[in-house]
Amino acid sequence: METPSPSSLDSLADIGLRGGGDMRPTLLRVLTDLYVQKLRHTPDEERHYTELALRLLEAVDVSTRAVVAARLARHLSPPMGVIQYLVNDLPEIAAPLRSHALLQPSGQPGETARRPAVIPIVDHTTPVEPEHEENPVAAAPRAIDSTIAGELNELFFAATEYERRLILLNLHVVAPLPPGRVVVSRDPAVGQRLEAAALGNYREDLAKQLAHALHIPREQARRIARDDLGEPIAVAVKALGIQRDVVYRILMFVNPTVGHSVERVHALATLYDEMTLPAAEGMVAIWQALQKDERAAATHQPVLWNDERSRARAAAAARRPQAAPRTSERRDAS
């Protein structure tokens, strides 16, 4: 797994300051929430989160540090570097962490902290064996909370081009997801339908195709299609596994604001190449967790662009009242 460079971490930690608003508290809260949803992390994942969190903790307010401490206190194995930083903070920040198992004496001379001997973790790509069924909490995959998803989604859409790129190039390390968590439609026909919608400037059809393929709310799909910077659509096509030449044409025509700038299209195509598939899936998982009433659950996929209109006309005709049948019988006048 790639580990971002220190300069990348510094830039991500400084996110939002150039836009006139400090978004670092929100970034730290959201990334911490995503981090604690996984029971165990690789050394690279833990090191990356620790380096980023320590940079952000130095710049955020007391209430944000208290929220982070409370959330890490509920995790079985939070990163020791971050815990040590927080227990040396103000008493109200340190309080939730002082009773954590990591900070309890292990009984060995000179040792003041220990890690839990066993951290339950289940590979969700394989069936759970019967002997592990007595621990459903450890075995069940944890979905991203809709509130957390909403915060990170807003953070991403409010960010600048530079900030979005940093988020996407770091997301797969900061907030890794178990294999198979994100389910999308990787049918080659999806790319063809998206390209046809983009070329024809069918914005609503494009949003419909995105919602169906990514399993996200329709309104979120509209927001992706209408975004004037273009990173969301780059994420979508990366997650769907669409071919590079098709991606380039979609980027050129999906939004006039994007397509009119050759440099912008090239920048998005480069981002598509540099972004990892897990990072794209991580953002899609956030979109899938958004709490909306309308979900893209329709099973019908039109073969032709006017197919929906034809079906609507047929349905309307079926609802029209039928005229009473004429009878050939004459009444008997007698």
Contacts in CASP RR format, 6 or more apart in sequence:
PFRMAT RR
TARGET T0000
AUTHOR 0000-0000-0000
METHOD contacts of the structure
MODEL  1
METPSPSSLDSLADIGLRGGGDMRPTLLRVLTDLYVQKLRHTPDEERHYT
ELALRLLEAVDVSTRAVVAARLARHLSPPMGVIQYLVNDLPEIAAPLRSH
ALLQPSGQPGETARRPAVIPIVDHTTPVEPEHEENPVAAAPRAIDSTIAG
ELNELFFAATEYERRLILLNLHVVAPLPPGRVVVSRDPAVGQRLEAAALG
NYREDLAKQLAHALHIPREQARRIARDDLGEPIAVAVKALGIQRDVVYRI
LMFVNPTVGHSVERVHALATLYDEMTLPAAEGMVAIWQALQKDERAAATH
QPVLWNDERSRARAAAAARRPQAAPRTSERRDAS
1 42 0 8 1.000
1 44 0 8 1.000
1 45 0 8 1.000
1 172 0 8 1.000
1 173 0 8 1.000
2 172 0 8 1.000
2 173 0 8 1.000
2 276 0 8 1.000
3 44 0 8 1.000
3 47 0 8 1.000
3 48 0 8 1.000
3 173 0 8 1.000
4 12 0 8 1.000
4 48 0 8 1.000
4 169 0 8 1.000
4 170 0 8 1.000
4 173 0 8 1.000
6 51 0 8 1.000
8 166 0 8 1.000
8 169 0 8 1.000
8 170 0 8 1.000
9 48 0 8 1.000
9 51 0 8 1.000
9 52 0 8 1.000
9 55 0 8 1.000
9 170 0 8 1.000
10 55 0 8 1.000
11 162 0 8 1.000
11 166 0 8 1.000
12 27 0 8 1.000
12 52 0 8 1.000
12 166 0 8 1.000
12 167 0 8 1.000
12 170 0 8 1.000
13 24 0 8 1.000
13 52 0 8 1.000
13 55 0 8 1.000
13 56 0 8 1.000
13 59 0 8 1.000
14 24 0 8 1.000
15 23 0 8 1.000
15 24 0 8 1.000
15 27 0 8 1.000
15 159 0 8 1.000
15 163 0 8 1.000
15 166 0 8 1.000
15 167 0 8 1.000
16 22 0 8 1.000
16 23 0 8 1.000
16 24 0 8 1.000
16 159 0 8 1.000
16 160 0 8 1.000
16 163 0 8 1.000
17 24 0 8 1.000
18 160 0 8 1.000
18 162 0 8 1.000
19 160 0 8 1.000
22 59 0 8 1.000
23 155 0 8 1.000
23 158 0 8 1.000
23 159 0 8 1.000
24 56 0 8 1.000
24 59 0 8 1.000
24 60 0 8 1.000
25 60 0 8 1.000
25 61 0 8 1.000
25 64 0 8 1.000
26 151 0 8 1.000
26 155 0 8 1.000
27 56 0 8 1.000
27 155 0 8 1.000
28 53 0 8 1.000
28 56 0 8 1.000
28 57 0 8 1.000
28 60 0 8 1.000
28 64 0 8 1.000
28 68 0 8 1.000
29 64 0 8 1.000
29 67 0 8 1.000
29 68 0 8 1.000
29 151 0 8 1.000
30 148 0 8 1.000
30 151 0 8 1.000
30 152 0 8 1.000
30 155 0 8 1.000
31 49 0 8 1.000
31 52 0 8 1.000
31 53 0 8 1.000
31 174 0 8 1.000
31 175 0 8 1.000
32 53 0 8 1.000
32 67 0 8 1.000
32 68 0 8 1.000
32 71 0 8 1.000
32 72 0 8 1.000
33 71 0 8 1.000
33 145 0 8 1.000
33 148 0 8 1.000
34 144 0 8 1.000
34 148 0 8 1.000
34 152 0 8 1.000
34 174 0 8 1.000
34 175 0 8 1.000
35 41 0 8 1.000
35 49 0 8 1.000
35 174 0 8 1.000
35 175 0 8 1.000
36 71 0 8 1.000
36 72 0 8 1.000
36 74 0 8 1.000
36 75 0 8 1.000
36 78 0 8 1.000
37 142 0 8 1.000
37 144 0 8 1.000
37 145 0 8 1.000
38 142 0 8 1.000
38 176 0 8 1.000
38 177 0 8 1.000
38 178 0 8 1.000
39 76 0 8 1.000
39 77 0 8 1.000
39 119 0 8 1.000
39 120 0 8 1.000
39 121 0 8 1.000
39 138 0 8 1.000
40 77 0 8 1.000
40 119 0 8 1.000
40 121 0 8 1.000
41 49 0 8 1.000
41 79 0 8 1.000
41 176 0 8 1.000
44 173 0 8 1.000
45 173 0 8 1.000
45 174 0 8 1.000
45 176 0 8 1.000
46 79 0 8 1.000
48 170 0 8 1.000
48 173 0 8 1.000
48 174 0 8 1.000
49 79 0 8 1.000
49 82 0 8 1.000
49 173 0 8 1.000
49 174 0 8 1.000
50 79 0 8 1.000
50 81 0 8 1.000
50 82 0 8 1.000
52 170 0 8 1.000
52 174 0 8 1.000
53 68 0 8 1.000
53 79 0 8 1.000
53 82 0 8 1.000
54 81 0 8 1.000
54 82 0 8 1.000
54 85 0 8 1.000
57 65 0 8 1.000
57 68 0 8 1.000
57 82 0 8 1.000
57 85 0 8 1.000
57 86 0 8 1.000
62 90 0 8 1.000
62 92 0 8 1.000
62 93 0 8 1.000
65 86 0 8 1.000
65 89 0 8 1.000
65 90 0 8 1.000
65 93 0 8 1.000
66 92 0 8 1.000
66 93 0 8 1.000
68 82 0 8 1.000
68 86 0 8 1.000
69 86 0 8 1.000
69 89 0 8 1.000
69 93 0 8 1.000
69 94 0 8 1.000
69 96 0 8 1.000
69 97 0 8 1.000
70 96 0 8 1.000
72 78 0 8 1.000
72 79 0 8 1.000
72 82 0 8 1.000
72 83 0 8 1.000
72 86 0 8 1.000
72 97 0 8 1.000
73 96 0 8 1.000
73 97 0 8 1.000
73 100 0 8 1.000
76 101 0 8 1.000
76 116 0 8 1.000
76 119 0 8 1.000
76 120 0 8 1.000
77 102 0 8 1.000
77 115 0 8 1.000
77 116 0 8 1.000
77 119 0 8 1.000
78 100 0 8 1.000
78 102 0 8 1.000
80 102 0 8 1.000
80 113 0 8 1.000
80 115 0 8 1.000
83 97 0 8 1.000
83 100 0 8 1.000
83 102 0 8 1.000
83 103 0 8 1.000
86 93 0 8 1.000
86 94 0 8 1.000
86 97 0 8 1.000
87 94 0 8 1.000
87 97 0 8 1.000
87 98 0 8 1.000
87 103 0 8 1.000
88 94 0 8 1.000
97 103 0 8 1.000
101 114 0 8 1.000
101 115 0 8 1.000
101 116 0 8 1.000
102 113 0 8 1.000
102 114 0 8 1.000
102 115 0 8 1.000
102 116 0 8 1.000
103 112 0 8 1.000
103 113 0 8 1.000
104 113 0 8 1.000
104 114 0 8 1.000
105 111 0 8 1.000
105 112 0 8 1.000
105 114 0 8 1.000
106 113 0 8 1.000
106 114 0 8 1.000
120 135 0 8 1.000
120 138 0 8 1.000
121 138 0 8 1.000
122 128 0 8 1.000
122 132 0 8 1.000
122 138 0 8 1.000
122 139 0 8 1.000
123 178 0 8 1.000
123 179 0 8 1.000
124 141 0 8 1.000
124 178 0 8 1.000
124 179 0 8 1.000
124 180 0 8 1.000
124 181 0 8 1.000
125 178 0 8 1.000
125 179 0 8 1.000
125 180 0 8 1.000
128 139 0 8 1.000
132 138 0 8 1.000
132 139 0 8 1.000
133 139 0 8 1.000
141 178 0 8 1.000
141 181 0 8 1.000
143 289 0 8 1.000
144 285 0 8 1.000
144 286 0 8 1.000
144 288 0 8 1.000
144 289 0 8 1.000
145 289 0 8 1.000
146 289 0 8 1.000
146 290 0 8 1.000
146 291 0 8 1.000
147 291 0 8 1.000
148 289 0 8 1.000
149 286 0 8 1.000
149 287 0 8 1.000
149 289 0 8 1.000
149 290 0 8 1.000
149 291 0 8 1.000
150 286 0 8 1.000
150 289 0 8 1.000
150 290 0 8 1.000
152 286 0 8 1.000
153 220 0 8 1.000
153 286 0 8 1.000
153 287 0 8 1.000
153 290 0 8 1.000
155 167 0 8 1.000
156 164 0 8 1.000
156 167 0 8 1.000
156 231 0 8 1.000
156 232 0 8 1.000
156 283 0 8 1.000
156 286 0 8 1.000
157 223 0 8 1.000
157 227 0 8 1.000
157 232 0 8 1.000
159 167 0 8 1.000
161 229 0 8 1.000
161 231 0 8 1.000
161 267 0 8 1.000
164 229 0 8 1.000
164 231 0 8 1.000
165 231 0 8 1.000
165 271 0 8 1.000
168 231 0 8 1.000
168 235 0 8 1.000
168 271 0 8 1.000
168 275 0 8 1.000
168 279 0 8 1.000
168 280 0 8 1.000
168 283 0 8 1.000
169 274 0 8 1.000
169 275 0 8 1.000
169 279 0 8 1.000
170 279 0 8 1.000
171 279 0 8 1.000
171 282 0 8 1.000
171 283 0 8 1.000
172 276 0 8 1.000
172 278 0 8 1.000
172 279 0 8 1.000
172 282 0 8 1.000
175 282 0 8 1.000
176 278 0 8 1.000
177 278 0 8 1.000
177 281 0 8 1.000
177 282 0 8 1.000
177 285 0 8 1.000
181 281 0 8 1.000
181 285 0 8 1.000
182 239 0 8 1.000
182 281 0 8 1.000
182 282 0 8 1.000
182 284 0 8 1.000
182 285 0 8 1.000
182 288 0 8 1.000
183 215 0 8 1.000
184 213 0 8 1.000
184 214 0 8 1.000
184 215 0 8 1.000
184 239 0 8 1.000
184 240 0 8 1.000
184 281 0 8 1.000
184 284 0 8 1.000
185 212 0 8 1.000
185 213 0 8 1.000
185 214 0 8 1.000
185 215 0 8 1.000
185 240 0 8 1.000
186 240 0 8 1.000
186 241 0 8 1.000
187 213 0 8 1.000
190 209 0 8 1.000
190 213 0 8 1.000
190 240 0 8 1.000
190 242 0 8 1.000
191 237 0 8 1.000
191 240 0 8 1.000
191 242 0 8 1.000
191 243 0 8 1.000
191 246 0 8 1.000
191 250 0 8 1.000
192 246 0 8 1.000
193 209 0 8 1.000
193 301 0 8 1.000
194 206 0 8 1.000
194 209 0 8 1.000
194 210 0 8 1.000
194 213 0 8 1.000
194 237 0 8 1.000
194 240 0 8 1.000
194 242 0 8 1.000
194 246 0 8 1.000
194 250 0 8 1.000
195 246 0 8 1.000
195 249 0 8 1.000
195 250 0 8 1.000
196 202 0 8 1.000
196 305 0 8 1.000
197 203 0 8 1.000
197 205 0 8 1.000
197 206 0 8 1.000
197 209 0 8 1.000
198 206 0 8 1.000
198 249 0 8 1.000
198 250 0 8 1.000
198 252 0 8 1.000
198 253 0 8 1.000
198 254 0 8 1.000
199 249 0 8 1.000
199 253 0 8 1.000
200 253 0 8 1.000
201 253 0 8 1.000
202 305 0 8 1.000
203 222 0 8 1.000
203 225 0 8 1.000
203 226 0 8 1.000
204 222 0 8 1.000
205 305 0 8 1.000
206 225 0 8 1.000
206 254 0 8 1.000
207 218 0 8 1.000
207 221 0 8 1.000
207 222 0 8 1.000
207 224 0 8 1.000
207 225 0 8 1.000
208 218 0 8 1.000
208 221 0 8 1.000
208 296 0 8 1.000
210 216 0 8 1.000
210 221 0 8 1.000
210 224 0 8 1.000
210 225 0 8 1.000
210 236 0 8 1.000
211 217 0 8 1.000
211 218 0 8 1.000
211 220 0 8 1.000
211 221 0 8 1.000
211 295 0 8 1.000
211 296 0 8 1.000
212 296 0 8 1.000
212 298 0 8 1.000
212 301 0 8 1.000
213 236 0 8 1.000
213 240 0 8 1.000
214 221 0 8 1.000
214 236 0 8 1.000
214 239 0 8 1.000
214 240 0 8 1.000
214 284 0 8 1.000
214 287 0 8 1.000
214 288 0 8 1.000
214 296 0 8 1.000
215 288 0 8 1.000
215 295 0 8 1.000
215 296 0 8 1.000
216 284 0 8 1.000
216 287 0 8 1.000
216 288 0 8 1.000
216 290 0 8 1.000
216 296 0 8 1.000
217 287 0 8 1.000
217 290 0 8 1.000
217 292 0 8 1.000
217 294 0 8 1.000
217 295 0 8 1.000
217 296 0 8 1.000
218 292 0 8 1.000
218 294 0 8 1.000
218 295 0 8 1.000
218 296 0 8 1.000
219 292 0 8 1.000
219 294 0 8 1.000
220 287 0 8 1.000
220 290 0 8 1.000
220 292 0 8 1.000
221 296 0 8 1.000
223 232 0 8 1.000
224 232 0 8 1.000
224 233 0 8 1.000
224 235 0 8 1.000
224 236 0 8 1.000
224 287 0 8 1.000
225 233 0 8 1.000
225 254 0 8 1.000
225 255 0 8 1.000
226 255 0 8 1.000
227 233 0 8 1.000
227 255 0 8 1.000
228 255 0 8 1.000
228 257 0 8 1.000
228 258 0 8 1.000
229 258 0 8 1.000
229 264 0 8 1.000
230 251 0 8 1.000
230 254 0 8 1.000
230 255 0 8 1.000
230 258 0 8 1.000
230 264 0 8 1.000
230 268 0 8 1.000
231 268 0 8 1.000
231 271 0 8 1.000
233 250 0 8 1.000
233 251 0 8 1.000
233 254 0 8 1.000
233 255 0 8 1.000
233 268 0 8 1.000
234 247 0 8 1.000
234 251 0 8 1.000
234 268 0 8 1.000
234 269 0 8 1.000
234 271 0 8 1.000
234 272 0 8 1.000
234 275 0 8 1.000
235 275 0 8 1.000
235 280 0 8 1.000
235 283 0 8 1.000
235 284 0 8 1.000
236 280 0 8 1.000
236 284 0 8 1.000
237 246 0 8 1.000
237 247 0 8 1.000
237 250 0 8 1.000
237 272 0 8 1.000
238 272 0 8 1.000
238 275 0 8 1.000
238 277 0 8 1.000
238 280 0 8 1.000
239 277 0 8 1.000
239 280 0 8 1.000
239 281 0 8 1.000
239 283 0 8 1.000
239 284 0 8 1.000
241 277 0 8 1.000
242 250 0 8 1.000
244 269 0 8 1.000
244 272 0 8 1.000
244 273 0 8 1.000
247 269 0 8 1.000
247 272 0 8 1.000
248 265 0 8 1.000
248 269 0 8 1.000
251 258 0 8 1.000
251 259 0 8 1.000
251 265 0 8 1.000
251 268 0 8 1.000
251 269 0 8 1.000
252 258 0 8 1.000
252 259 0 8 1.000
252 265 0 8 1.000
253 259 0 8 1.000
258 264 0 8 1.000
258 265 0 8 1.000
258 268 0 8 1.000
259 265 0 8 1.000
300 311 0 8 1.000
302 308 0 8 1.000
END
